[in-house]
Amino acid sequence: MSHLVMVLIVGVAAYGTRSSFIAFGERMRVVPPRVEVMLSMIPPAVLSAIAATSLLLGDDGLRGPDEWHIAAVVSGAVAWKTKNVALCILAGMVVVWTVGA
């Protein structure tokens, strides 16, 4: 299957999924609590998937340990301890700059 066909199929599926909420949203005035809970879990799952992929995979396969892994551990610890996103980002950037320099 060519790449163009795959991109078109995924695009149509994504468009259909998103437009279904617009088309049928009027019928669903109240979102059930279980659906709200499931929808609230999507952003952290997507962010985790993006972060894990960038940490584990390099250009030629699996990536070895480097400053990014140290920064991920440090910023994870800062996020867990402080619950502050700005401090988490700052700690990760400082580690990458100091260890990578």
Residue pairs with C-beta under 8 A, 6 or more apart in sequence:
31 39
51 72
54 68
55 63
55 68
55 69
55 72
56 62
56 63
57 63
58 64
67 95
67 96
67 99
67 100
68 96
70 95
70 99
71 91
71 92
71 93
71 95
71 96
71 99
72 92
74 91
74 92
74 95
75 88
75 89
75 91
75 92
75 95
76 88
78 84
78 87
78 88
78 91
78 92
79 85
79 87
79 88
82 88
